Amino acid sequence: MPLVAHTELPTFLRLQEEGEEILSAERASHQAIRELHIGLLNIMPDAALEATERQFFRMVGACNQIAQFHVHPFTIDGLPRSPEAQAHIGKYYESFRQIREDGLDALIISGANVTHDHLQEEAFWQPLTEVFLWAKQNVTSILCSCLATHALIQCCYGVERTRLPDKRWGVFSHKIIDRQHPLVAEINTRFDVPHSRYNEIFQADMEKHGLKVLAASKEAGVHLAVSPDGFRIVFFQGHPEYDDISLLKEYKREVLRYYRREREDYPPYPEHYFDTDVQLILAEYAEQVRIARRDGSPLQPMPEERIVGHLDNTWRDSAKAVFNNWLGKVYQLTNEDRRLPFMAGIDPDNPLDL
């Protein structure tokens, strides 16, 4: 079923223009269909704030459960924001206080950029852990993306992520490890997922603490894992929500950082992403960038219009299937009253025992 435009968030209009089915709140009120309320804790930086909204809203809206999906974006303190981003948040986002009062069926937590070696040194660490602790007691299932995965594993299991020698960046093939798990039902045994990170929690460390690894890559490591109960927390190390141009936009930002002398080396290509034709285009552009950097001359725009037609999205179908399986399980396990979530296999008197 479609998303419900229960606020004036511009993302709803943007997705509707892309062809997504969006229900107005008025139309939704006349349908005798159960609602699912899903929180989106968006802690991405300003440049990716609204794109992250669209990506996760799109994943939720693509699910075919018999339910109306109400997505509630919110954020936390400790993140630097421009006046424009703060205005967007102030106008369209809910407060965590309101989220707690109203309750959620499920929660998605996005990735984030960091500035310190240890996550507990980040200004957003304390507010983020407060959301974790509340959600573990009050939300049926939490889905964590990239940085959120690293933070929650550290918070819950005491495992700190490891810095990689080089950025894990590109589109990588993964293999399903546990074919019987409901999250990977009806999914190809091999599928692609984009990754974009400097740090990793390794499979051995996850399994040491009882986490169940469902899909991993020989090149990129674990992508999909779940908490020991099998469902309460879902961990992504990759970015299945990415658009086909997301890695291109990241590459463009890194090229601009090189031009501005914020990095000394010219950025490498994301792996398994640009075909030969695109690499030739970008090699020509790299020469222009190096000359402009050397001479202090204005930088010509990257020829994105020549590139986007070559980019393939080889991960969207499997991403939709995982989200569909996830929200299908949430649908089955939540009571009609979403403030009273029920988790099979979870002791209601000890909800933190994961």
VOPAGU-2260 file (C-alpha; in pm, 1 decimal, decimal comma):
REM VOPAGU-2260
SITE   aa  ch    i         X         Y         Z
SITE  MET   A    0       0,0       0,0       0,0
SITE  PRO   A    1     111,6     358,5     -51,6
SITE  LEU   A    2     258,7     617,3     177,4
SITE  VAL   A    3      19,3     859,8     344,9
SITE  ALA   A    4     102,0    1230,8     308,1
SITE  HIS   A    5       3,2    1313,2     664,5
SITE  THR   A    6     213,4    1634,0     662,9
SITE  GLU   A    7     322,6    1888,3     401,9
SITE  LEU   A    8     675,4    1743,7     384,1
SITE  PRO   A    9     805,0    1819,6      29,6
SITE  THR   A   10     934,3    1464,6      -4,0
SITE  PHE   A   11     576,1    1343,5     -57,0
SITE  LEU   A   12     530,3    1573,0    -359,4
SITE  ARG   A   13     873,2    1480,7    -496,4
SITE  LEU   A   14     794,8    1109,3    -477,7
SITE  GLN   A   15     452,7    1163,6    -631,6
SITE  GLU   A   16     617,2    1344,3    -924,1
SITE  GLU   A   17     843,9    1041,5    -966,2
SITE  GLY   A   18     536,5     821,7   -1006,8
SITE  GLU   A   19     503,9     687,8    -651,7
SITE  GLU   A   20     148,8     644,2    -522,6
SITE  ILE   A   21      88,4     882,7    -233,8
SITE  LEU   A   22    -239,3     895,9     -41,8
SITE  SER   A   23    -367,0    1225,8      92,8
SITE  ALA   A   24    -452,5    1224,5     461,5
SITE  GLU   A   25    -816,7    1293,6     373,8
SITE  ARG   A   26    -837,6     997,7     135,8
SITE  ALA   A   27    -657,1     772,4     380,2
SITE  SER   A   28    -909,0     857,0     652,6
SITE  HIS   A   29   -1185,7     699,2     441,7
SITE  GLN   A   30   -1006,3     367,5     397,9
SITE  ALA   A   31   -1069,8      89,6     646,7
SITE  ILE   A   32    -707,6     -22,7     632,6
SITE  ARG   A   33    -471,1     -61,5     923,1
SITE  GLU   A   34    -198,9     196,1     973,8
SITE  LEU   A   35     168,7     127,8    1036,5
SITE  HIS   A   36     364,0     415,5    1188,9
SITE  ILE   A   37     735,2     413,7    1110,8
SITE  GLY   A   38     986,3     658,4    1252,2
SITE  LEU   A   39    1281,9     783,5    1049,1
SITE  LEU   A   40    1560,4     918,3    1266,9
SITE  ASN   A   41    1749,7    1117,5    1004,6
SITE  ILE   A   42    2098,7    1208,7    1124,2
SITE  MET   A   43    2256,3    1260,3     783,6
SITE  PRO   A   44    2437,3    1589,7     714,3
SITE  ASP   A   45    2259,0    1876,3     542,0
SITE  ALA   A   46    2370,0    1785,9     188,5
SITE  ALA   A   47    2202,6    1445,4     214,8
SITE  LEU   A   48    1917,4    1524,9     453,6
SITE  GLU   A   49    1630,3    1543,8     205,0
SITE  ALA   A   50    1775,2    1278,7     -27,2
SITE  THR   A   51    1783,7    1038,1     267,6
SITE  GLU   A   52    1418,6    1116,9     338,2
SITE  ARG   A   53    1324,3    1030,2     -19,2
SITE  GLN   A   54    1530,9     712,0     -25,8
SITE  PHE   A   55    1383,4     559,7     287,5
SITE  PHE   A   56    1031,2     684,8     217,4
SITE  ARG   A   57    1057,9     522,6    -125,9
SITE  MET   A   58    1166,3     190,9      25,6
SITE  VAL   A   59     875,1     193,4     268,8
SITE  GLY   A   60     625,3     298,1       2,1
SITE  ALA   A   61     732,1      12,7    -224,7
SITE  CYS   A   62     621,8    -247,4      29,0
SITE  ASN   A   63     305,6    -437,1     -61,5
SITE  GLN   A   64     167,1    -502,7     285,2
SITE  ILE   A   65    -202,4    -434,0     338,7
SITE  ALA   A   66    -144,6    -122,9     546,1
SITE  GLN   A   67    -119,0     252,4     523,3
SITE  PHE   A   68     236,9     367,1     588,3
SITE  HIS   A   69     280,2     681,4     796,2
SITE  VAL   A   70     647,6     780,2     814,5
SITE  HIS   A   71     750,7    1021,5    1089,3
SITE  PRO   A   72    1088,6    1192,7    1033,2
SITE  PHE   A   73    1272,2    1334,2    1332,6
SITE  THR   A   74    1628,2    1411,5    1433,3
SITE  ILE   A   75    1837,9    1471,9    1744,9
SITE  ASP   A   76    2063,2    1736,2    1895,8
SITE  GLY   A   77    2439,7    1736,7    1848,8
SITE  LEU   A   78    2441,6    1765,1    1470,1
SITE  PRO   A   79    2564,9    2083,9    1299,9
SITE  ARG   A   80    2289,6    2230,3    1082,6
SITE  SER   A   81    2272,9    2522,7     841,8
SITE  PRO   A   82    1987,9    2771,9     885,6
SITE  GLU   A   83    1819,5    2623,0     577,7
SITE  ALA   A   84    1834,4    2265,6     708,5
SITE  GLN   A   85    1720,8    2376,0    1051,8
SITE  ALA   A   86    1423,6    2555,3     897,1
SITE  HIS   A   87    1330,8    2237,2     705,2
SITE  ILE   A   88    1354,6    2031,2    1023,1
SITE  GLY   A   89    1160,4    2284,8    1226,3
SITE  LYS   A   90     877,8    2296,8     971,9
SITE  TYR   A   91     841,6    1932,3     873,2
SITE  TYR   A   92    1003,1    1710,4    1137,3
SITE  GLU   A   93     849,5    1587,5    1460,3
SITE  SER   A   94    1021,4    1608,7    1797,3
SITE  PHE   A   95    1146,2    1299,5    1975,1
SITE  ARG   A   96     916,1    1398,6    2260,2
SITE  GLN   A   97     616,5    1374,4    2026,5
SITE  ILE   A   98     742,4    1046,4    1884,3
SITE  ARG   A   99     760,1     897,1    2234,6
SITE  GLU   A  100     411,1    1016,8    2320,1
SITE  ASP   A  101     249,6     883,7    2003,1
SITE  GLY   A  102     447,1     560,2    1969,3
SITE  LEU   A  103     582,3     376,0    1665,3
SITE  ASP   A  104     549,9      33,2    1510,3
SITE  ALA   A  105     901,8      39,9    1365,6
SITE  LEU   A  106    1202,2     270,8    1352,7
SITE  ILE   A  107    1462,8     337,2    1083,4
SITE  ILE   A  108    1786,5     510,3    1186,3
SITE  SER   A  109    1998,4     658,0     907,0
SITE  GLY   A  110    2373,2     680,6     878,8
SITE  ALA   A  111    2568,1     994,9     971,0
SITE  ASN   A  112    2901,2    1168,4     923,4
SITE  VAL   A  113    3141,5    1173,0    1216,1
SITE  THR   A  114    3435,4    1390,7    1317,2
SITE  HIS   A  115    3595,0    1190,1    1600,5
SITE  ASP   A  116    3781,3     860,8    1620,5
SITE  HIS   A  117    3536,4     715,6    1873,7
SITE  LEU   A  118    3161,0     740,7    1840,4
SITE  GLN   A  119    3110,6     813,4    2209,2
SITE  GLU   A  120    3302,6    1138,3    2155,0
SITE  GLU   A  121    3046,6    1268,1    1906,6
SITE  ALA   A  122    2810,5    1540,5    2029,7
SITE  PHE   A  123    2512,3    1335,0    1909,5
SITE  TRP   A  124    2613,7    1017,1    2097,6
SITE  GLN   A  125    2408,2    1078,2    2412,7
SITE  PRO   A  126    2089,1    1182,6    2228,2
SITE  LEU   A  127    2129,4     885,6    1995,3
SITE  THR   A  128    2165,7     636,0    2279,5
SITE  GLU   A  129    1852,6     781,6    2441,1
SITE  VAL   A  130    1661,2     697,7    2123,8
SITE  PHE   A  131    1813,5     347,8    2122,4
SITE  LEU   A  132    1711,3     273,3    2478,7
SITE  TRP   A  133    1358,2     402,3    2428,6
SITE  ALA   A  134    1312,4     215,4    2100,8
SITE  LYS   A  135    1439,3    -114,9    2242,1
SITE  GLN   A  136    1163,4    -104,9    2501,5
SITE  ASN   A  137     881,8      44,6    2295,0
SITE  VAL   A  138     925,2     -32,5    1924,2
SITE  THR   A  139     870,6    -370,4    1761,5
SITE  SER   A  140    1176,7    -354,3    1536,2
SITE  ILE   A  141    1463,9    -112,7    1467,5
SITE  LEU   A  142    1641,5     -98,5    1131,3
SITE  CYS   A  143    1987,3      59,7    1144,0
SITE  SER   A  144    2184,4     192,1     848,4
SITE  CYS   A  145    2566,5     202,2     837,8
SITE  LEU   A  146    2678,7     444,2    1114,3
SITE  ALA   A  147    2365,4     363,4    1314,3
SITE  THR   A  148    2459,2      -4,9    1295,3
SITE  HIS   A  149    2804,4      68,7    1433,1
SITE  ALA   A  150    2666,4     291,7    1708,3
SITE  LEU   A  151    2395,2      51,7    1824,0
SITE  ILE   A  152    2630,1    -248,6    1825,6
SITE  GLN   A  153    2874,0     -48,9    2035,5
SITE  CYS   A  154    2595,4      68,6    2267,3
SITE  CYS   A  155    2436,7    -275,5    2310,2
SITE  TYR   A  156    2730,5    -513,8    2282,8
SITE  GLY   A  157    3039,3    -303,7    2355,9
SITE  VAL   A  158    3199,9    -369,9    2016,3
SITE  GLU   A  159    3374,8     -68,8    1860,8
SITE  ARG   A  160    3410,8     -54,1    1486,6
SITE  THR   A  161    3753,2     -87,4    1320,7
SITE  ARG   A  162    3903,8     175,0    1092,9
SITE  LEU   A  163    3971,7      35,5     745,1
SITE  PRO   A  164    4295,8     104,1     555,4
SITE  ASP   A  165    4093,4     257,5     270,9
SITE  LYS   A  166    3736,2     366,4     224,2
SITE  ARG   A  167    3494,8      81,6     147,5
SITE  TRP   A  168    3327,4     243,5    -148,0
SITE  GLY   A  169    3134,5      99,4    -439,6
SITE  VAL   A  170    2878,6    -165,4    -533,5
SITE  PHE   A  171    2959,9    -514,8    -410,0
SITE  SER   A  172    2815,5    -861,6    -461,8
SITE  HIS   A  173    2677,6   -1035,5    -151,1
SITE  LYS   A  174    2573,7   -1390,9     -77,1
SITE  ILE   A  175    2293,3   -1495,4     154,1
SITE  ILE   A  176    2425,4   -1700,5     445,5
SITE  ASP   A  177    2102,3   -1797,3     620,8
SITE  ARG   A  178    1847,6   -1876,6     349,0
SITE  GLN   A  179    1578,3   -1971,0     600,6
SITE  HIS   A  180    1550,9   -1635,0     769,7
SITE  PRO   A  181    1224,9   -1450,4     686,0
SITE  LEU   A  182    1405,6   -1123,6     608,8
SITE  VAL   A  183    1569,2   -1279,7     302,9
SITE  ALA   A  184    1273,2   -1487,4     185,1
SITE  GLU   A  185    1221,4   -1480,9    -193,1
SITE  ILE   A  186    1550,0   -1295,3    -252,0
SITE  ASN   A  187    1822,2   -1403,0    -494,0
SITE  THR   A  188    2100,9   -1586,9    -317,2
SITE  ARG   A  189    2343,4   -1331,0    -462,7
SITE  PHE   A  190    2264,9    -959,6    -483,4
SITE  ASP   A  191    2441,9    -623,6    -496,8
SITE  VAL   A  192    2455,4    -354,2    -228,5
SITE  PRO   A  193    2634,6     -16,4    -231,3
SITE  HIS   A  194    2876,6      56,0      54,4
SITE  SER   A  195    3029,3     385,9     157,0
SITE  ARG   A  196    3223,2     382,5     483,7
SITE  TYR   A  197    3565,1     405,0     643,3
SITE  ASN   A  198    3493,2     162,9     927,3
SITE  GLU   A  199    3364,5    -189,9     973,8
SITE  ILE   A  200    3236,9    -431,1    1232,2
SITE  PHE   A  201    3358,4    -772,2    1126,1
SITE  GLN   A  202    3153,7   -1087,9    1097,9
SITE  ALA   A  203    3351,5   -1265,9    1370,4
SITE  ASP   A  204    3284,0    -984,2    1617,3
SITE  MET   A  205    2913,5    -989,7    1537,2
SITE  GLU   A  206    2883,8   -1364,5    1575,3
SITE  LYS   A  207    3088,0   -1359,9    1897,2
SITE  HIS   A  208    2806,3   -1157,4    2054,1
SITE  GLY   A  209    2526,0   -1370,5    1915,9
SITE  LEU   A  210    2428,2   -1156,5    1617,3
SITE  LYS   A  211    2303,2   -1355,4    1319,8
SITE  VAL   A  212    2468,7   -1267,2     990,1
SITE  LEU   A  213    2229,5   -1306,2     697,1
SITE  ALA   A  214    2428,7   -1168,1     401,2
SITE  ALA   A  215    2794,1   -1085,7     345,4
SITE  SER   A  216    3045,3   -1005,1      73,2
SITE  LYS   A  217    3399,4   -1136,7      30,6
SITE  GLU   A  218    3508,8    -783,5     -63,0
SITE  ALA   A  219    3285,9    -565,3     154,1
SITE  GLY   A  220    3215,9    -776,7     461,2
SITE  VAL   A  221    2880,3    -811,4     634,3
SITE  HIS   A  222    2587,8    -618,5     496,3
SITE  LEU   A  223    2283,7    -766,9     671,9
SITE  ALA   A  224    2263,4    -902,2    1026,3
SITE  VAL   A  225    2004,0    -924,4    1303,8
SITE  SER   A  226    2003,5    -926,5    1683,1
SITE  PRO   A  227    2020,2   -1264,1    1861,7
SITE  ASP   A  228    1639,7   -1289,4    1887,3
SITE  GLY   A  229    1633,6   -1287,6    1506,6
SITE  PHE   A  230    1436,2    -973,2    1436,0
SITE  ARG   A  231    1424,1    -703,5    1704,3
SITE  ILE   A  232    1718,3    -511,3    1554,5
SITE  VAL   A  233    1814,8    -524,9    1185,8
SITE  PHE   A  234    2165,6    -411,1    1093,4
SITE  PHE   A  235    2275,2    -278,6     753,1
SITE  GLN   A  236    2641,9    -195,9     693,8
SITE  GLY   A  237    2567,4    -109,3     332,4
SITE  HIS   A  238    2323,7     136,4     176,2
SITE  PRO   A  239    2052,0     -53,8     -11,0
SITE  GLU   A  240    1837,9     261,6       0,3
SITE  TYR   A  241    2079,9     448,7    -228,8
SITE  ASP   A  242    1963,6     587,8    -561,7
SITE  ASP   A  243    2154,8     496,4    -876,5
SITE  ILE   A  244    2325,9     840,2    -865,9
SITE  SER   A  245    2409,8     843,9    -494,0
SITE  LEU   A  246    2767,4     721,6    -532,6
SITE  LEU   A  247    2816,4     961,8    -823,9
SITE  LYS   A  248    2713,2    1250,5    -597,9
SITE  GLU   A  249    2956,0    1130,7    -332,1
SITE  TYR   A  250    3234,3    1103,1    -589,5
SITE  LYS   A  251    3157,1    1456,0    -708,8
SITE  ARG   A  252    3185,7    1586,5    -350,5
SITE  GLU   A  253    3524,1    1417,5    -313,1
SITE  VAL   A  254    3647,0    1574,0    -639,1
SITE  LEU   A  255    3539,2    1915,0    -507,5
SITE  ARG   A  256    3726,3    1847,2    -184,4
SITE  TYR   A  257    4038,5    1775,2    -389,7
SITE  TYR   A  258    3993,8    2095,5    -588,4
SITE  ARG   A  259    3954,5    2294,7    -265,1
SITE  ARG   A  260    4267,2    2127,1    -122,5
SITE  GLU   A  261    4066,9    1958,0     151,1
SITE  ARG   A  262    4229,4    1632,5      40,3
SITE  GLU   A  263    4565,8    1586,6    -132,0
SITE  ASP   A  264    4499,0    1274,6    -338,1
SITE  TYR   A  265    4259,1    1263,5    -629,9
SITE  PRO   A  266    3966,4    1039,6    -529,2
SITE  PRO   A  267    3959,0     685,0    -668,2
SITE  TYR   A  268    3648,6     556,3    -841,3
SITE  PRO   A  269    3387,1     370,8    -635,7
SITE  GLU   A  270    3444,2       3,4    -711,8
SITE  HIS   A  271    3222,1    -185,0    -959,4
SITE  TYR   A  272    3018,3     128,9   -1030,6
SITE  PHE   A  273    3151,5     325,3   -1329,7
SITE  ASP   A  274    3177,4     142,2   -1660,9
SITE  THR   A  275    3463,9     193,3   -1906,9
SITE  ASP   A  276    3289,7     476,9   -2090,8
SITE  VAL   A  277    3228,5     668,9   -1768,7
SITE  GLN   A  278    3586,4     616,0   -1655,0
SITE  LEU   A  279    3709,1     771,4   -1981,7
SITE  ILE   A  280    3481,0    1071,5   -1932,0
SITE  LEU   A  281    3596,4    1113,1   -1573,4
SITE  ALA   A  282    3963,9    1072,1   -1666,2
SITE  GLU   A  283    3928,6    1367,2   -1906,1
SITE  TYR   A  284    3751,3    1567,1   -1636,5
SITE  ALA   A  285    4022,7    1481,6   -1382,7
SITE  GLU   A  286    4280,6    1656,0   -1600,4
SITE  GLN   A  287    4063,3    1969,2   -1602,5
SITE  VAL   A  288    4031,4    1952,3   -1224,2
SITE  ARG   A  289    4407,2    1917,1   -1171,1
SITE  ILE   A  290    4481,1    2212,5   -1399,1
SITE  ALA   A  291    4216,0    2428,4   -1230,2
SITE  ARG   A  292    4355,4    2335,4    -887,8
SITE  ARG   A  293    4711,0    2412,8    -992,7
SITE  ASP   A  294    4624,6    2744,8   -1155,7
SITE  GLY   A  295    4359,0    2853,8    -908,1
SITE  SER   A  296    4110,3    2891,7   -1192,9
SITE  PRO   A  297    3733,3    2825,4   -1172,8
SITE  LEU   A  298    3631,3    2463,2   -1192,9
SITE  GLN   A  299    3401,6    2356,9   -1474,8
SITE  PRO   A  300    3102,0    2143,1   -1369,9
SITE  MET   A  301    3132,7    1766,8   -1384,6
SITE  PRO   A  302    2959,2    1639,9   -1704,7
SITE  GLU   A  303    2695,6    1444,8   -1512,9
SITE  GLU   A  304    2455,0    1446,7   -1807,1
SITE  ARG   A  305    2702,4    1228,2   -1998,6
SITE  ILE   A  306    2735,2     987,4   -1707,1
SITE  VAL   A  307    2393,6     917,1   -1556,9
SITE  GLY   A  308    2273,1     712,7   -1854,4
SITE  HIS   A  309    2556,2     465,9   -1791,0
SITE  LEU   A  310    2473,8     405,2   -1424,7
SITE  ASP   A  311    2292,7      81,1   -1342,6
SITE  ASN   A  312    2093,9      17,2   -1028,0
SITE  THR   A  313    2159,6    -349,4    -951,2
SITE  TRP   A  314    2036,7    -347,8    -590,6
SITE  ARG   A  315    1687,8    -191,6    -586,5
SITE  ASP   A  316    1481,2    -512,2    -622,7
SITE  SER   A  317    1658,8    -695,0    -340,2
SITE  ALA   A  318    1640,8    -383,2    -122,0
SITE  LYS   A  319    1264,8    -359,7    -174,3
SITE  ALA   A  320    1227,0    -728,5     -93,3
SITE  VAL   A  321    1414,0    -695,8     237,4
SITE  PHE   A  322    1207,8    -391,0     337,6
SITE  ASN   A  323     889,1    -571,0     238,5
SITE  ASN   A  324     984,8    -872,8     447,9
SITE  TRP   A  325    1081,6    -649,7     739,7
SITE  LEU   A  326     757,9    -450,8     747,1
SITE  GLY   A  327     558,2    -765,6     681,6
SITE  LYS   A  328     702,8    -911,0    1001,0
SITE  VAL   A  329     633,8    -584,5    1185,9
SITE  TYR   A  330     274,7    -599,6    1060,5
SITE  GLN   A  331     232,5    -952,7    1192,5
SITE  LEU   A  332     381,4    -883,5    1534,7
SITE  THR   A  333     222,7    -551,2    1625,1
SITE  ASN   A  334    -112,8    -533,2    1795,5
SITE  GLU   A  335    -395,9    -327,2    1657,5
SITE  ASP   A  336    -293,7     -63,2    1911,7
SITE  ARG   A  337      54,2      40,7    1797,1
SITE  ARG   A  338     137,7     164,0    2145,8
SITE  LEU   A  339     136,7    -197,1    2263,3
SITE  PRO   A  340     393,7    -376,1    2044,0
SITE  PHE   A  341     428,8    -750,6    2086,1
SITE  MET   A  342     747,5    -932,8    2006,8
SITE  ALA   A  343     748,5   -1310,9    1973,2
SITE  GLY   A  344    1029,8   -1456,0    2177,5
SITE  ILE   A  345    1090,8   -1138,1    2380,0
SITE  ASP   A  346    1029,9   -1147,8    2753,9
SITE  PRO   A  347     796,6    -850,4    2821,1
SITE  ASP   A  348     939,5    -822,3    3172,6
SITE  ASN   A  349    1293,5    -795,3    3040,0
SITE  PRO   A  350    1271,0    -616,6    2701,2
SITE  LEU   A  351    1637,7    -515,6    2700,6
SITE  ASP   A  352    1756,8    -874,4    2704,7
SITE  LEU   A  353    1865,6    -896,0    2342,3
